[in-house]
Amino acid sequence: MMVIPEDLPTELAPVAWILGSWRGWGMLVVAGEDEDRVVVEDVDAQICGTQMRMITSVFEGVTDGGIDPRLDAADGLAVIATGDLLRQETLYLKVLPGSGRLPEPGQYEPRELMASSSDLGGCAALWAGVDLGPRVQLVTDTIARDSTAEPLEHLSRMCGLVGGELMWTQERTLEGDEEAAIDLSGRLTRTAFARTASGEEIDASDPTPEGGSPLFDVMDVSGLSESGADDE
């Protein structure tokens, strides 16, 4: 059951399930390499005014050999050592106003999202997306990059709460690509709840609604981005 403090900004209630600190492991696809790379991932999602600030850090994962892709977040972390920082992104997410009507029990009102991000690789982006219960989908509307950045043209990201774990995947399109390809994936366990200004914990570990899967019940957000390809 979700426990929401009274002083949580109402704008953040739809995405309260993301708030807190998460740690886990995943796979990173590197162009030109035959095998995906194991990585360790940290996500820190905190209240920032009426928005959510999410810092995502991706580290090289060091293992003695291969890893079973079926391992959950905790079991994976037990056999993966943390190496060098590979990526880091700071994203600010805003939930746009809804209808003002209270959904029926077990139901969720889709809420449009807007976000902005920048990363250590020299890319900044504007995102549009949708939140529906414990799952979120985002797509880039605009990407700006410096001379050292990879030639990114488009990113899409989906995350959801599955069995208490934060599971997510990202696809990207590089300049010259004909279609998007998987870039990064992960499954993380919550290591700490976020707190409101009063110091009260936000225990938002709400289960996935019956019959819904945040990884496979994909929401259509194609109409939220005016362009199919991003600008530099």
Order of alpha helices (4+ residues) and beta strands (2+ residues): beta-beta-beta-alpha-beta-beta-beta-beta-beta-beta-beta
